[in-house]
Each structure stands twice: as structure tokens, then as C-alpha cells.
Amino acid sequence: KGPADPKDASAQAALLYDDKNVYFGADVTDDVLRGGADHFDLVVATGATADTIGIYPGQPGKSAAKATRAGRPIAGAKVIEAPNANAGMIEAAIPWSAIGDGRTHVGMRGALFLQDADASDAIETTLGTTESSDVASLPPLLTTPEQALAEGLVRDKRLGAPTFSLVDDVVGGS
């Protein structure tokens, strides 16, 4: 949505995770970086609904970088930024507890959206890894066990694409 001009707004980003956090990193190009307005939306669905995690750079000397869910700061999240010639880099550690029920790390769908504001704090351009943030249109966001299943069993045994998805607790516990 909006003009697709790489000098106006573009980014290269990556997601990683461990047992405690989801890690986000992006190198941003932006002709006018507006701290507190420009941001990333990480949209993650763990079921029928999606959570949107906002990752915002701060305004130097005025406000710190932050991560939000439903407009509220995320407890335990850490966000840092570093200006560069193109605009800057931003990194975040988001606790799993901020995503879905905080326990489900399989069967997720997700996308990343760069929200760009130039003339005011109003978003003028949205660039994303998919067209929409609707749950049905989000692509799979595979964790390591799911990648291993897809590559090591389904592909190697030529089983074909799954026809449905089921998530259940087969180990027990909380």
C-alpha cells in the first residue's frame, strides 16, 4: 500500500527464536525516519486470531524504542536501535509470553509489515511480506521441529502436501 520506492522506505529483516524469546532484527532504509511513528508490525497467528507486535524506533533525546501489543508496552521486551546513513538498524527481543497463549510454538502463521510515515505521524506506506494481515492469508511461520518434519519426512518420503493441520499437546503438562 502506498508508493513502493526503496529510497522512501525498505528493509531487510530476520526472525530468530530460542526457548524464551523471539528475536527480530532489521536494517531500514527510510528518507524520513520518524521515531514513534515509523514501525514494524509482526503479525503472528497461533490459532483463529492474530497478535500484532509493534516494534518502534524511538526519537533521539525524546523517547526510547519500544515493543507493544494492543498499544501497550510488552513486559520483558527489549528494543535497541542504531542510526546509520540509510536510516538505522533496529533489534528486539520479544518474550514468547507476548505471542498467543505464550506456549504454542507450532502451527503458527505470520508476516512482517513496515509502516512508514513521512510528512506526519500518519502512516503513508505499508510494505509487507504478504498482502494482508488476515489470518487466512498469513503464510506458515515454521519452527525448527516443523521444518524438520516438512523436510525430513514429508519431502524425503514424498508424502505430498498435508490436507489439514492439527495442533495438540501429545506430551501433557501445562
TASULUR-V920459 format. One record per helix or strand of 3 or more residues. SS is the DSSP state (h for helix, s for strand). FROM is the first residue (numbers start at 1). LEN is the number of residues. If there is no record, write none. Layout:
ss:SS from:FROM len:LEN
ss:SS from:FROM len:LEN
This chain:
ss:s from:9 len:9
ss:s from:21 len:10
ss:s from:39 len:7
ss:s from:50 len:7
ss:s from:66 len:4
ss:s from:78 len:6
ss:s from:87 len:9
ss:h from:96 len:3
ss:s from:109 len:8
ss:s from:125 len:4
ss:h from:135 len:3
ss:h from:144 len:12
